[in-house]
Amino acid sequence: MNTETENYGNPRIDGINEGADALAGNVGTDPVKLAWVGSMLVLGTVGSAMTISASAVALFVVFTGASLCLGHSIGMHRRLIHRSFECPLWLEYLFVHLGVLVGLAGPYGMLRTHDTRDWAQRQPQCHDYFSHSQAWYVDLWWQVFCSIRLDRPPVIEIEPEIATDRVYQFMERSWMLQQLPWAVLFFAIGGWGWVFWGICSRVTVSIAGHWLIGYFAHNEGERDWDVEGAAVQGYNVPFTALLTMGESWHNNHHAFPGSAKLGVKPGQWDPGWWVLLGLEKFGLARNFVTPETIPERADLKPVAKNSAARKHKALC
């Protein structure tokens, strides 16, 4: 494996990981994921079908959009993981909490999962689990219900100010249980229909959507940039830009991983960035990292012609 010092714009994985191997490892069913996602899937499917109403569907749409945009995209990804902008700590806590409600993991779990995948994809070779190289139904099972155990994993050292933060420690211990206060509130207002649609169906759709965009954004789409020596390239998936709050500009993200702005070209819609600009006007967000402020990378090369392309399987 490549042990040369690399700059990912991420202090948790910058530098040398002597002996770490992104290729050798085994994927196995994760009992916690199976129970968690399985229960959300069953309750969301059956319960929501039995309690459908206009108000429940409206709650599902609004709360899903808020948790994905403010929580997953802005709170978890752009702020907690990449530190791509600054904001008051109370606002960071709120957005990360909304990110926890998406149902993927707690803050530390998200950090470690993201960083391990990010590191692996930039190695010369990586396991199919990280490259989404298997058939879609295999990758769906792997990503949603399984975990990978590398023989020699990288060391992911979370920054002390995050690792010792008691609020984040609480969120990590109770990330599944954080749905309960919202479930009680929804039940009090709209009965079981609001619980099934606002909690179970929302979590199910959010997890499935997270897998789906991850699968396509590492397999097929448009590319403006190539990261030389990386086993996996990211692809832009334009038609899902609004649904993913800008996260589907994944080739841009591979090229500029520390950027708060994911839609970097005119016409690349990025709702997460729009919200950040709005927060800036109220003095709630500042010091944005953008492609213009990121140091040049020697391994980043422009693609000669931006066109639809499939990844080269030989890379992984």
Secondary structure by P-SEA (a helix, b strand, c coil): ccccccccccccccccccccccccbbbbbcaaaaaaaaaaaaaaaaaaaacccaaaaaaaaaaaaaaaacccccccccccccccccccaaaaaaaaaaaaacccccaaaaaaaaaaaaaaaacccccccccccccaaaaaaaaccbbbbbcccccccccccccccaaaaaaaacccccaaaaaaaaaacccaaaaaaacaaaaaaaaaaaaaaaaaaacccccccccccccbbbbbbcccccccccccaaaaaaacccccccccccccccaaaaaaaaaaaacccccccccccccccccccccccccccccccccc
